């Protein structure tokens, strides 16, 4: 019976990844086993082999299946860490064949970098330079926005990183700091803000619509500054009063 332990543990893990309500339920395990074994290389498992696995499931007690479920949890977590380690060899330089997003093992001292907000609409996005490369403090941006997201997941999910690497002819897309913060290449700034705040994504889409419709686009800050410079204070007050009146009517 125990010869089937690994197969059953794998089935439970797959049930967990597919968000099955009761991943250690015998019927759920059998269904996953049937699918897993029938989709392997043709002829590798006969119908009698599949029947043996299904029968073995019935020999486990509910308590044993619960124990195997914990093994499955550990298996999923271990696989996640293994993938994460491969993806982020860029920080510690542990794997020569890992995707490279920045200087392996390179630690940046934040005290040596002058940060400032380059975009008035995004005062929380602090920009600077590292080795003549424009960067922003992604970790600080998350703290200021009180976001529960993280930089590592963004790097896993962002599909434009390799495109930028090829276009810029550089692999310097991320830098690890001595305090644990992560700096990202400035070209990833808007993608990162979109990742953190869906409202910014909508804002960007609206601005793109203006650009393609009107052939020109200006920032909100530019509009505000231009209006302040060109319109007399009396006119601005009249516009403000009119807006306040409209809001009260709503």
C-alpha positions in Angstrom: 0.0 0.0 0.0 2.8 2.4 0.9 4.3 2.1 -2.6 1.5 4.4 -3.8 2.2 7.0 -1.1 4.0 9.4 -3.5 1.4 9.1 -6.2 -1.4 9.8 -3.8 0.5 12.7 -2.2 1.0 14.2 -5.7 -2.7 13.8 -6.4 -3.6 15.6 -3.2 -1.1 18.4 -4.0 -2.7 18.8 -7.5 -6.2 19.0 -5.8 -4.9 21.7 -3.5 -3.5 23.7 -6.5 -6.8 23.4 -8.2 -8.6 24.6 -5.1 -10.6 21.4 -4.6 -12.8 21.9 -1.5 -11.8 18.6 0.1 -8.4 17.7 -1.5 -7.9 14.6 0.7 -11.4 13.2 -0.1 -11.0 9.7 -1.6 -13.3 10.4 -4.6 -11.3 13.6 -5.3 -8.0 11.8 -5.1 -9.3 9.0 -7.5 -10.5 11.6 -10.0 -7.1 13.3 -10.0 -5.2 10.0 -10.2 -7.4 8.9 -13.1 -6.6 12.2 -14.9 -2.9 12.2 -14.0 -2.2 8.6 -15.1 -4.3 8.7 -18.3 -2.6 11.9 -19.5 1.0 10.5 -19.2 2.9 9.1 -22.1 0.8 6.7 -24.1 1.1 3.2 -23.0 3.2 4.0 -19.9 0.3 3.0 -17.6 -2.2 0.2 -18.4 -5.7 0.1 -17.2 -4.7 -2.5 -14.6 -2.0 -0.1 -13.3 -4.6 2.7 -12.9 -6.9 0.2 -11.1 -4.1 -0.6 -8.7 -3.7 3.0 -7.8 -7.4 3.6 -7.3 -7.7 0.5 -5.1 -4.7 1.6 -3.1 -6.6 4.9 -2.3 -9.4 2.9 -0.6 -6.8 1.2 1.7 -5.9 4.4 3.3 -7.8 5.6 6.4 -9.1 9.2 6.5 -6.5 10.0 9.2 -3.7 8.7 6.9 -5.0 10.8 4.1 -5.0 13.8 6.4 -1.3 13.1 7.2 -0.5 12.8 3.5 -2.3 16.1 2.9 0.3 17.7 5.3 3.0 16.1 3.2 1.4 17.6 0.1 1.4 21.0 1.7 5.1 20.7 2.4 5.7 19.5 -1.1 3.9 22.5 -2.7 5.7 24.9 -0.4 9.1 23.3 -1.2 8.4 23.5 -5.0 7.4 27.2 -4.6 10.6 28.0 -2.8 12.6 26.1 -5.4 11.0 28.1 -8.3 11.5 31.3 -6.3 15.1 30.5 -5.8 15.6 29.9 -9.5 13.8 33.1 -10.4 15.7 35.2 -8.0 19.2 34.0 -8.4 19.7 37.6 -9.6 19.9 38.7 -5.9 22.1 36.0 -4.3 23.8 34.6 -7.4 23.2 31.0 -6.3 22.5 29.5 -9.8 24.5 30.2 -12.9 21.6 29.4 -15.2 19.0 31.5 -13.2 17.2 34.3 -15.0 19.3 37.4 -14.4 17.6 40.7 -13.5 20.4 42.5 -11.7 23.9 42.3 -10.3 24.3 38.9 -8.6 25.3 39.4 -5.0 25.4 43.1 -5.4 24.3 45.1 -2.4 23.4 48.8 -2.7 23.8 51.3 0.1 20.7 53.6 0.0 22.7 56.3 1.8 24.7 56.8 -1.4 21.6 57.5 -3.6 19.6 60.7 -3.9 16.0 59.9 -4.3 13.3 62.2 -5.5 9.8 62.1 -7.1 10.2 62.5 -10.8 6.5 62.6 -11.5 4.2 65.0 -9.6 1.3 62.6 -10.0 3.3 59.9 -8.3 4.9 61.4 -5.2 5.4 58.0 -3.6 7.5 56.8 -6.5 11.0 57.7 -5.5 13.6 57.7 -8.3 17.4 57.8 -8.3 20.4 56.3 -10.2 22.7 53.4 -9.6 25.7 53.1 -11.8 24.1 55.6 -14.2 21.0 53.5 -14.4 17.7 55.1 -13.5 15.9 53.2 -10.7 13.1 53.5 -8.2 12.6 52.1 -4.7 9.9 49.5 -5.2 9.9 48.4 -1.6 9.5 52.0 -0.3 6.6 52.5 -2.8 4.8 49.5 -1.3 5.3 50.8 2.2 4.0 54.2 1.3 0.9 52.7 -0.4 0.5 50.3 2.5 0.2 47.5 -0.1 0.4 43.8 0.8 1.9 43.0 -2.6 5.6 42.2 -3.0 8.4 42.9 -5.5 9.2 39.2 -6.0 5.7 38.4 -7.3 5.8 41.4 -9.6 9.1 40.1 -11.2 7.6 36.7 -11.7 4.5 38.0 -13.3 5.8 41.0 -15.3 6.0 40.0 -19.0 7.9 43.0 -20.3 11.2 42.5 -18.3 12.9 40.4 -21.0 11.7 42.8 -23.7 13.3 45.7 -21.9 16.5 43.8 -21.3 16.8 43.1 -25.0 15.9 46.7 -26.0 18.2 48.3 -23.5 20.9 45.7 -24.0 21.3 45.3 -20.2 20.3 42.8 -17.6 20.4 45.4 -14.8 16.6 45.4 -14.0 16.8 45.0 -10.2 19.2 45.8 -7.4 19.1 44.4 -3.8 19.9 46.9 -1.1 21.8 46.3 2.2 18.6 47.1 4.2 16.5 44.5 2.3 14.8 47.0 -0.1 14.7 46.2 -3.8 15.3 48.9 -6.5 13.9 48.3 -10.0 15.0 49.8 -13.3 13.1 53.0 -14.0 11.6 51.5 -17.2 9.5 49.2 -15.0 8.0 52.0 -13.0 4.6 52.3 -14.7 4.2 48.6 -14.9 5.0 48.3 -11.2 2.5 51.1 -10.2 -0.2 49.3 -12.3 0.6 46.0 -10.5 0.1 47.7 -7.1 -2.8 50.0 -8.0 -5.5 48.9 -10.5 -6.8 52.5 -10.5 -3.5 53.7 -12.1 -4.0 51.1 -14.9 -7.5 52.7 -15.6 -5.9 56.1 -15.5 -3.2 55.1 -18.0 -5.8 53.6 -20.3 -7.8 56.8 -20.2 -4.7 58.9 -21.1 -3.9 56.5 -23.9 -7.4 57.0 -25.3 -6.8 60.7 -25.2 -3.5 60.3 -27.0 -4.9 58.2 -29.8 -8.1 60.2 -30.1 -6.6 63.7 -29.9 -3.1 63.1 -31.0 -1.7 64.9 -27.9 -1.8 64.3 -24.2 -0.7 66.3 -21.1 -0.4 65.3 -17.5 -2.8 66.4 -14.8 0.0 68.4 -13.2 0.7 70.2 -16.4 -3.0 71.2 -16.8 -3.1 72.5 -13.2 0.2 74.5 -13.6 -0.9 75.9 -17.0 -4.3 76.9 -15.7 -2.7 78.6 -12.7 -0.2 80.5 -14.9 -2.7 81.6 -17.6 -6.0 82.1 -15.9 -6.5 85.1 -13.5 -7.2 84.3 -9.9 -10.8 85.6 -10.3 -11.5 83.1 -13.1 -10.1 80.2 -11.0 -12.3 81.2 -8.1 -15.3 81.3 -10.3 -14.5 77.8 -11.7 -14.0 76.5 -8.1 -17.3 78.0 -7.0 -19.2 76.5 -10.0 -17.7 73.1 -9.3 -18.7 73.3 -5.6 -22.2 74.2 -6.6 -22.5 71.3 -9.0 -21.3 68.9 -6.3 -23.9 70.2 -3.8 -26.6 69.7 -6.3 -25.6 66.0 -6.7 
